[in-house]
Amino acid sequence: MIQTESVAYEILQLLSMTGEIGDGLLKIVIPQLEYRKKVLQKLKAENMITKYYKDNLKGYRLTITGKRFILQNNSNRFEYFLKSNADSSMRRSDKSHRLRQHRISEILAVIYLSDIDIFRDKKPDIFKKQEENINFVNSAFFIAKELKDMGSFSTKIISSRLIGLWLNNKSIWICYHYDSMNSWFSNIEKRADIFIRSLLKRYEYTNSVLFYNNSFTELYSDNSKLWANILQSPFKKFCCVPINDKGIILLKLISNNKKYEYLIDILKEDLIEFNNSKVINDGYNQNEEPVLILIDFDIKKLLSFITQLRYTKQNGEIICFDFQKEDISKYCNETVKISTVDFEVFRENFFPKN
């Protein structure tokens, strides 16, 4: 029997919300190969999941037994996703739909492991109740299905490729899996922004974007139109989060204002303030060059920094985590120095393992 506090049950819960998962999710939730194999064997042996292979794409789906087991344990949490007409319970087999399910599941796993509420019985029902006293302190994530099932008005964002919405500390983060995007279609995503603002108009918040992927080199393009679309967008930030253990820690940092600001203060200790700068910065280094702290890999902030350096013909410096350096360097030329923070040292001090 699958225990509700087990990793196997966590897999079933995430699978219930997306309809199909791939190896990507399994590697995030269970990094150890041998343990991962044992969990899969147990789920198959108890007839909870089945392997589905088509178009060179392998995935796992719930069986009838698995659905019944999940609903018996918590019908309030999963009935929305598993009822007969729910999208995730349909046996769609086209590759593009299945790939999207896999992407959603990977992001959902990272968010879940970042201690953000994803379950319907745990998070506020802000889109229906419109209560005045919604508590934004507790992070909550809503997948795209929960937005797009809201009636005729939500059809305005059907073309949007958003994966979901993360509410945290008066901030709204619209989430995308960048692997599914070849470019940023600003008009479509502006409609998504307007739709979300209309839903949450009673609350004060800032609207930002989170891109998820394991590499963001493809996002780089020295294309003036693309850069202009991002720089002129209504979103405050465009941050990049890897779909792995580093992404989990990065989300925990972004969601914790105190730890985030404390880290920024540490990184600014050796910087010099300069109020009349024409370049966006967090201070100046000993060479009197503007410095940008980019531990959240904010593409919009990075593009502003690079553009302003070019315009003013200055050298500059960027401070980021060591694992972000390769991607960030794609945007920079020899006039920009990149200094790094050791991510493992940071993790040990800010988010030590139990």
C-alpha positions in Angstrom: 0.0 0.0 0.0 1.2 3.5 -0.9 1.6 5.7 2.2 0.4 9.3 2.0 3.7 10.6 3.4 5.8 8.7 0.9 7.7 10.0 -2.2 5.5 7.6 -4.3 2.4 9.4 -3.1 4.0 12.8 -4.0 4.5 11.5 -7.5 0.8 10.4 -7.7 -0.3 13.9 -6.5 1.7 15.7 -9.1 0.6 13.3 -11.8 -3.0 13.8 -10.8 -2.7 17.5 -11.6 -1.0 17.3 -15.0 -2.3 14.0 -16.6 1.1 12.8 -17.7 4.6 13.1 -16.4 8.0 12.3 -17.9 11.4 11.4 -16.6 12.1 15.1 -16.1 9.8 15.3 -13.1 11.0 12.0 -11.7 14.6 13.2 -11.7 13.6 16.4 -9.9 11.6 14.7 -7.1 13.9 11.6 -6.9 17.5 12.5 -7.9 18.9 9.1 -6.9 18.7 6.7 -9.9 18.3 3.4 -7.9 15.7 4.9 -5.5 13.8 6.3 -8.5 13.7 2.8 -10.1 12.4 1.3 -6.9 9.6 3.9 -6.5 8.5 3.4 -10.2 8.5 -0.4 -9.7 6.3 0.0 -6.6 3.8 2.2 -8.4 3.6 -0.1 -11.3 3.4 -3.2 -9.1 0.4 -1.7 -7.3 -1.2 -0.8 -10.6 -1.1 3.0 -9.8 0.6 4.1 -13.0 1.2 2.9 -16.5 3.9 3.7 -19.0 2.8 5.4 -22.2 5.1 5.5 -25.3 4.3 7.2 -28.6 6.2 9.4 -31.1 9.5 8.6 -29.3 8.2 10.2 -26.1 7.8 8.2 -22.9 5.5 9.2 -20.2 3.6 7.9 -17.2 -0.2 8.1 -16.5 -2.5 7.2 -13.8 -4.5 4.0 -14.1 -8.1 3.7 -13.1 -6.9 2.2 -9.8 -4.5 5.1 -9.3 -7.3 7.7 -9.8 -9.6 5.9 -7.4 -6.8 5.7 -4.8 -6.1 9.4 -5.1 -9.7 10.4 -4.9 -10.4 8.2 -1.9 -7.5 9.8 0.0 -8.4 13.4 -0.9 -11.3 14.1 -3.2 -11.5 17.8 -2.4 -7.9 18.2 -3.6 -8.0 16.3 -6.8 -11.6 16.0 -8.1 -11.1 19.2 -10.1 -8.3 17.5 -12.1 -9.7 14.0 -12.3 -13.4 14.4 -12.9 -14.6 13.0 -16.2 -14.5 16.2 -18.3 -11.2 17.5 -16.8 -8.4 18.1 -19.3 -5.8 16.2 -17.4 -8.0 13.0 -17.4 -8.5 13.0 -21.2 -6.4 10.5 -23.1 -4.9 12.9 -25.6 -2.0 11.4 -27.4 -0.7 14.2 -29.7 3.0 14.9 -29.0 2.7 18.7 -28.5 0.0 18.3 -25.8 2.0 15.6 -24.0 5.1 17.7 -24.1 3.2 20.6 -22.5 2.0 18.2 -19.8 5.6 17.2 -19.1 6.7 20.8 -18.9 3.9 21.7 -16.5 4.7 18.8 -14.3 8.4 19.7 -14.2 7.7 23.3 -13.1 5.1 22.0 -10.7 7.6 19.7 -9.1 10.2 22.6 -8.6 7.5 24.8 -7.2 6.1 22.1 -4.9 9.6 21.3 -3.5 10.1 25.1 -2.9 7.4 24.9 -0.3 4.9 26.8 -2.3 1.2 25.7 -2.0 -0.1 24.1 -5.2 -3.0 22.2 -3.8 -6.5 23.6 -4.1 -7.4 22.8 -0.5 -4.3 24.7 0.7 -4.4 28.0 -1.2 -6.9 30.9 -1.2 -9.7 30.8 -3.8 -9.0 34.4 -4.8 -10.4 34.2 -8.3 -13.9 33.3 -7.1 -14.3 34.8 -3.6 -12.5 38.1 -4.2 -12.1 38.5 -0.5 -10.6 41.7 0.9 -8.2 40.1 3.3 -6.4 37.5 1.2 -3.1 36.7 2.8 -0.3 37.0 0.2 2.4 36.1 2.7 1.9 32.4 2.0 3.0 31.5 -1.5 0.4 29.9 -3.8 0.7 28.6 -7.3 -2.2 28.2 -9.8 -1.7 26.3 -13.0 -3.0 27.7 -16.3 -6.0 25.4 -16.3 -7.3 27.1 -13.1 -7.2 30.4 -15.0 -8.4 29.3 -18.4 -11.5 27.5 -16.9 -12.9 30.8 -15.6 -15.4 31.4 -18.4 -15.6 33.6 -21.5 -13.3 36.3 -20.2 -10.5 33.9 -19.8 -10.6 33.1 -23.5 -8.6 36.3 -24.0 -5.5 34.4 -22.7 -6.1 31.1 -24.4 -3.3 31.9 -26.9 -0.9 32.7 -24.0 1.7 30.1 -23.3 1.7 30.7 -19.6 2.2 27.6 -17.4 0.7 29.2 -14.3 0.6 32.0 -11.8 2.6 32.3 -8.6 1.4 34.7 -5.9 3.9 35.7 -3.3 4.5 38.7 -1.0 2.4 41.1 -2.9 4.1 39.9 -6.1 2.4 38.1 -9.0 4.7 35.9 -11.1 3.5 34.7 -14.5 5.3 31.4 -15.3 6.5 30.1 -18.6 8.6 27.1 -19.7 11.0 28.7 -22.1 11.6 25.5 -24.1 8.1 25.9 -25.5 8.8 29.4 -26.7 10.7 30.5 -29.8 10.2 34.2 -29.1 8.3 36.6 -26.8 4.9 37.5 -28.3 4.4 40.7 -26.4 0.8 41.4 -27.5 -0.5 38.0 -26.4 1.3 38.1 -23.1 0.1 41.7 -22.5 -3.5 40.3 -22.8 -2.6 37.8 -20.1 -1.2 40.6 -17.9 -4.4 42.6 -18.4 -6.6 39.6 -17.6 -4.7 38.9 -14.4 -4.8 42.5 -13.3 -8.6 42.5 -13.8 -8.9 39.4 -11.6 -6.7 40.8 -8.9 -7.6 44.5 -9.1 -8.5 44.6 -5.4 -5.0 43.8 -4.3 -1.7 45.8 -4.5 1.0 43.8 -6.3 3.7 43.9 -8.9 3.5 41.8 -12.0 6.6 39.9 -13.2 7.6 36.9 -15.3 9.4 33.7 -14.5 11.1 31.7 -17.3 11.8 28.0 -16.5 14.4 25.9 -18.3 17.7 24.2 -17.7 19.5 26.5 -20.1 18.8 30.1 -21.1 21.3 30.5 -23.9 18.5 30.1 -26.5 16.8 33.1 -24.9 19.7 35.3 -25.9 19.3 37.1 -29.2 20.9 40.4 -30.2 17.6 41.4 -31.7 16.6 45.0 -31.2 12.8 44.2 -31.6 13.0 41.4 -29.0 15.0 43.5 -26.6 12.6 46.4 -27.0 9.5 44.2 -26.4 11.0 43.0 -23.1 12.2 46.4 -22.0 8.9 48.0 -22.8 6.7 45.2 -21.4 4.4 45.9 -18.4 6.1 43.3 -16.3 8.5 44.5 -13.7 10.9 41.5 -14.0 11.8 38.7 -16.3 13.7 36.2 -14.1 15.1 32.8 -15.2 14.9 29.7 -13.0 16.6 26.4 -13.8 14.5 23.2 -13.5 16.7 21.4 -11.0 17.8 21.6 -7.3 19.3 25.0 -7.9 16.0 26.3 -9.2 14.3 25.1 -6.0 16.7 27.0 -3.8 16.5 30.1 -6.1 12.7 30.1 -5.7 13.0 29.8 -1.9 15.3 32.8 -2.0 13.0 34.9 -4.2 10.0 34.0 -2.0 11.8 35.0 1.2 12.2 38.8 1.2 14.3 38.9 4.4 16.9 36.4 3.1 16.9 38.0 -0.4 17.5 41.5 1.0 20.1 40.2 3.4 22.1 38.6 0.6 21.9 41.7 -1.5 23.2 43.8 1.5 26.1 41.4 1.8 27.0 41.7 -1.9 26.7 45.5 -1.7 29.1 45.9 1.2 32.2 46.7 -0.9 30.3 48.8 -3.4 30.3 52.6 -3.6 27.1 54.6 -4.0 26.9 57.0 -6.8 23.6 58.9 -7.2 24.1 60.6 -10.5 24.7 57.5 -12.6 23.2 57.2 -16.1 23.4 53.4 -15.8 21.1 51.2 -13.7 23.2 49.8 -10.8 23.5 48.5 -7.3 26.7 50.5 -6.7 30.1 51.1 -8.1 33.3 49.0 -7.8 36.8 50.2 -6.9 37.4 51.0 -10.6 34.4 53.4 -10.5 32.4 51.1 -12.8 28.7 50.4 -12.4 27.9 47.0 -10.8 24.6 45.1 -11.3 23.7 42.3 -8.8 21.8 39.7 -10.8 21.4 36.7 -8.6 17.8 36.3 -9.8 18.9 36.4 -13.5 16.4 39.2 -14.3 16.6 39.4 -18.2 14.9 42.8 -18.2 17.3 44.3 -15.7 20.3 42.7 -17.6 19.1 44.2 -21.0 18.7 47.6 -19.4 22.2 47.4 -17.9 23.8 46.3 -21.2 22.0 48.8 -23.3 22.9 51.7 -21.0 26.5 50.6 -20.9 26.7 50.6 -24.7 25.0 54.0 -24.9 27.3 55.7 -22.3 30.4 53.7 -23.6 31.3 52.5 -20.1 32.7 49.3 -18.6 30.6 47.4 -16.0 30.4 44.4 -13.7 27.7 41.8 -13.0 27.5 39.7 -9.8 25.6 36.5 -10.2 25.7 32.8 -9.0 28.4 30.7 -10.5 25.9 28.4 -12.3 24.3 31.5 -14.0 27.6 32.8 -15.5 27.6 30.9 -18.7 24.2 32.0 -19.8 24.7 35.6 -18.6 28.0 35.8 -20.5 26.1 35.4 -23.8 24.7 38.9 -23.3 28.0 40.5 -22.5 31.1 41.6 -24.4 34.6 42.3 -23.1 33.5 45.5 -21.5 31.5 43.6 -18.8 33.2 41.7 -16.0 31.3 38.8 -14.4 31.9 38.0 -10.8 30.3 35.0 -9.2 28.9 33.8 -5.9 29.7 30.2 -4.9 26.2 28.7 -5.0 27.0 25.7 -2.7 28.5 28.0 -0.1 25.4 30.2 -0.3 23.1 27.2 0.0 24.9 25.9 3.1 24.6 29.3 4.9 21.1 30.3 3.8 19.3 27.0 3.2 21.2 24.2 5.1 20.1 20.7 4.5 18.3 19.0 7.4 
